[in-house]
């Protein structure tokens, strides 16, 4: 893998490749897309499935992408961007990036088969999952990446069942289990870390996957200016981690000595306000057990 200098606030391009979109105020997903394309640049082919970013980015007669971009079937992001990349190479096009950008439902549920196949074939593509933890575009329904206890329109909170009863799929480790060339987790709360990982992914000669935590103020019941802070808080309280997988090894990028309050993070969101003390205790217990395993196997002495 060739190494290029890190991209930061001082040297990132002033060009914008995704703007004028119709996303909700404070949308974390739209910020993720904007940053991805600013790192990858003009010579990028982008495929997005039916979802938030295609709904807000392709509004006739206004196309909000200044790069080549198209909408795929919901299940076909990874297979379609694989085909786009193959077609570009067949036409003799060089020095380009092929990126698929999909939400949590389009990745962990509907699109997981095509993603698995692309990794297995070692397609030279970059796949970005912007994770807002529900099917936001169609009405805030539960996805495979919706956390335990979340109130959604398909997991309402009542006296007997308080929100989602399942836990979040571990897509990062599922992808890593394929032996992928490069995979990483990120959060829009830690933008420099995210930029570094996009920059690294574009230099990989095989398949890259980045799973970025992208808060949704509309679906989460938070203020429009909360996304960045929530993206930081979720890492600081240990309910999301920053890590990489490369050359068959996991690397933890941030290992907090102490966690911030998970209860404060949860209770500041409308989707979790119904949680009782025992619900939060379960979430914290699950977090601690997960981190114990991570620290035992991923942290280098």
Secondary structure, 3 states (H helix, E strand, C coil): CCCCCCCCCCCCCCCCCECCCCCCCCCHHHHHHHHHHHHHCCCEEEEEECCHHHHHHEECCEECECCEEEEECCCCHHHHHHHHHHHHHHCCCCCCEEEEEEEHHHHHHCCHHHHHHHHHCCCCCEEEEEECCCECCCCCECCCCCCCCCCCCCCCECCCCECCCCCCCCHHHHHHCCCCCEEEEEECCCHHHHHHHHHHHCCCCCCEEEEEECCCHHHHCCCCCCHHHHHHHHHHCCCCCCEEEECCEEEECCCCCCCCCHHHHHHCCHHHCCCCHHHHHHHHHHHHHHHHHHHHHCCCC
